[in-house]
């Protein structure tokens, strides 16, 4: 019998987030992304949701004991390269995560600050947002807000124009904010441009290999016309976390993650589940991305031939 050779362990990413029953966002999107990019995903669930392609109907946070025991179990057995944080549900769970991160400061942490669902449901109340700002964000390596989330957290009214970039950078520095990736989906520009603001040089991640003094990086991409874009924030932040686990510099990790996200969007319409036709008018549905993009597209093309 041939004995398999010992393989190098996969880059290991812990995602702390909510469960999405539609599998378009949350833990499910994180799992698909991390494995598609080539890493290994560990999960700690903060909430169970009831949701489908039409929105979030209910959110059921786990207890603080349940989250604590998930995290303790994982850290007792695994070497974790990066941590990605998504939905945190309430102030009590934020406190659990803060306490956890304080014990593991050597691990890079990416925070996708989920304040609202894409269908408009509040996922964090005001007290929890204040706790997140005061105690969690100072422990973060990179935060990845969209424009409404950035304005909520900073109490600003930016419109998402290119001229805003330097003003945003100065404000982030003044507030001692972590490195920030402002996602371009809600901006006013013709292209979807993500802006990476380097406000800190973190010892946990690789230094920039080029343009060491650059503080603002722009990552433009064509906007893709699809209603199947549920989970873009989860997907992008998980892809960045995985690239950082591969020891990429932060700008390189964002560049590669953005490229991956574009592929999941371009092929999203080819990777949707079977849905019910209800009534005479078809419902407006918002499906998830196609996390194994090119494979599904290739299969679709083969079937057409």
N, C-alpha and C positions, 0 to 999 in steps of 0.2 A: 504494500500500500504506500502510495506516495504521500509524504507529509508536506502540507502546504508551507510555503516559505513565510517567515514572519514579516508582516507588512508594517510600514510606518503608520502610526495612528492618524486618523483623520483630524483635521482642524475641528475643534470641539466648541460649539456655541451653545450657550444657555439662553433660551428665550423665556422671559417672564411676561405673560400676557393672558388675555381672555380667550375663551374657546368660542369659535364661530360655527354654529351648526350648519351654515351653508358652505363652509370650508373655503370661502373666498378671502377672508382676512384673518386676523388674530393668529392664534397658535397654529392653526392649520396652514395658513399662508406662510408662516415662518418655517414650519417643517419642510414644506415643499421647496421653498426658496433655498434654504441652507443645504439641503441634499442635492438640489439641482446644480448649485454652484460648486459643490464638491466637499462640503463639510459634513459634520455629524451634529444633529440637533438634540439637545436635552431640553425638557420643558417643565415649567412650573406654572400651573394654571391659577389665575387670579379670580376668574369669574366664568360662569357658564351662562351663555346667552341663548335666547330663542330668537333666531333671525333667519331670513330667507332673502331671495333676490329683491324683495320689495322693502326691506328695512329691518330694524331691530324692534322686536316686540317686548322682550323682557330681558333683564340683566339680574343674575343671581350671584353676588360675590361669594367667594369662599370665606371661611373663617380665618382669623389670624393664625390660629394653631395649624390649620391645614396648609397654609402657605409656608409657614415656618418649617414644618416637618418635611415638605417637599424640598425646600432649599437645603436643609440640613442633610437630608438623605443623599442628594446629588453631590454636595461638596465633600461628603465623607468618602466618596468612591471615585470621583472623576477629577482630572486636571482640566480646568476650563480656560480656554484661550480668550474668549470674549463673551460679554453679556449683552443681550438686546432686551430692552424693556418696552412693552407696549401698554395696553390698557391696565390700569391699576384699581379702578372701581371706587375706592373710597380712601379716606384719610388713614384709617386703621391699617390698611394694607400698604399704604405708602410708608408708614412708620416701620413696618416689618422689613420692607426693601431697603430703607435707609440704614437700619441696624445691620442688615446683611452686608451691604456694600461697604460699610465702615470697617468690617472685618476682613475685607478682601480688596484693598485699595490697589493692589498690583494688577488687577484685571481691567482691561479697557471696557467701558460701558457706553452703549449707544441707546439713547432715549428717544422714542417716537412719542411725543406728548399728545396722546389721544384724549381730547377734551369733548369732542362731539362725534357721534357716528355720522357716516356719510348721508344718512337719511335725516339728520338733524336732532337726534336724541342726545340729551346731556349725559355724558359718561363720567363726569367729575363735577362735584359741587364746588361752590366758592371757597369753602374752608379747605377742601382737599387741594384745590389749585394753589392756594397760598402756602400750604405745607410743601407741595411739590417745588414751588419756587424757592422757598427759604431753606429747605433741608435736603431735597433730593438733587436738584440741579447742580449744586456745588460739587457733587460727587461724580458728575458725568464727564465723559471724554468728548462725546459729540451728541448734540441734540438736533433733531431733524423736523422742525415745525413747518407746516404750510403757512401761508400768509395770514389767515384768520387766527391761527394758533399763536403765531409770533406777536400779532397785535394784541391778543388777549393777555399773553404773558408779560409783555413789556408795557402794556397800556398805551399803545401807539395807534396811529392811523395810516400806516404806509399803504400805498396803492399798488405796489409791485412793479415799479418802473426802474429802469436801469440807473437812473439818477439817484435812486435811494441808496445804492449799495454802500457808498462811503459813509453816509450818515448812519446807516445801520451798523456798520463796523465800529464806528466811534462810540455809538451808544452801547453796543455789546461790551466793548472794552471798559467803558465807564462803569458799567454794572458788574464787571468781573464775571461775565457770562462765559460758559464753556464754548469750545469750537461749535459752530452752528452751520448747518446746511439748511438754507431756506429753499424749500421746494417750489418749483415754478408753475405748478398746476393752476394756481389761483391768481397768478400775476396778470398784469395788463399788457404784456408784450406778445408779439406775434408768435415767437418761439416759446417753448416751455424751457425756461432757463433756470437751472438750480444754481444758487450762489453759495459757495463754501467760504465761510469767514473763519480765518485762523486767528483765534484770540489767545491761545495758549499752546505752548510746546509741552506735550505730555510725555513723561518718561516711559509710559506703558506702551507707546506705539512708535513705529519706525519714523525717523525724521524724514522730512521731505528730501528727495534726491535731486530735485531741480528747483531753481528759482527760490533759494532758501529764504529770501526776504519777502516773498510775495505773501500777501495777507488775504486777498480776495481771488477766488477762482470761479470762473463761470463755466457751466456745463450746459450748452444749448442742445435742444433736440426738437424735432418736428412734433407738433401736437397731433395726436392720433384720434381720429373721430370714431370712437366706439363707446357704447354704453356699458360695456363689460370691463370696467376699470375699478371694481371693488377690490380693496386691499393693496392699492399702490404704495401707500405709506409703509405698511407692514413689510411689503416685499422689498422696497428699497432699503429700509433700515436693516433688515435681516441680511440682505446681500452685502451691505457695507460691513456689517459685523463679521461675516464670513471672510471677506477679503482682508480685514484687519487680522483675523485669526491666521491667515496665510502670511502675516508679517509684511503686508503692503504699507506704504506710507498712506496717510489720510487722503491726500488728493488722488493718488492712484486707486485707492479703494473705492472712492466715490465715482471716479471715471468708469471703472469696470462694472460697478453696481448699476450705474445709470444705463450703461449699454445693455446689461442683462434685462433691466426693467423695460427698455424699449422693445426688446424682442418679445417679452411676455404680453405687451400691449398690442404689438403688430399682429400677433397670432391669437389674440384673446378670443375672437369670434369663432375660431376653429376648436376651441376647447371647452365648450359649455355642456352642462348636464341636460338631461331630458326634463322638460317642465310640463306642467299641466296647462291645457288651454281652458280658461275659465270664462264663461259667458260669451257674448258675441264680440266683444272688443278685447283684443289681446292686452294684457297688463304690461305696464312699463316695468321692465326688469333690469336690474343692475347686477350682472354676473361678475365673477372673479376673473383674474388673469389666467393666462396659460403658462404655468410655471415650467413646463417642459416643452416650451414653445415650438422649436423647430421639429421636434419629434412628432408632435401632433400634426403640424402642417404637412410634413412629409407623408404621414399616413393618409391624410385627407386627399392629397394630390394623387397618391397611388390608387386610392379608391375611385377617383374620378376618371382615371385612364382606362 
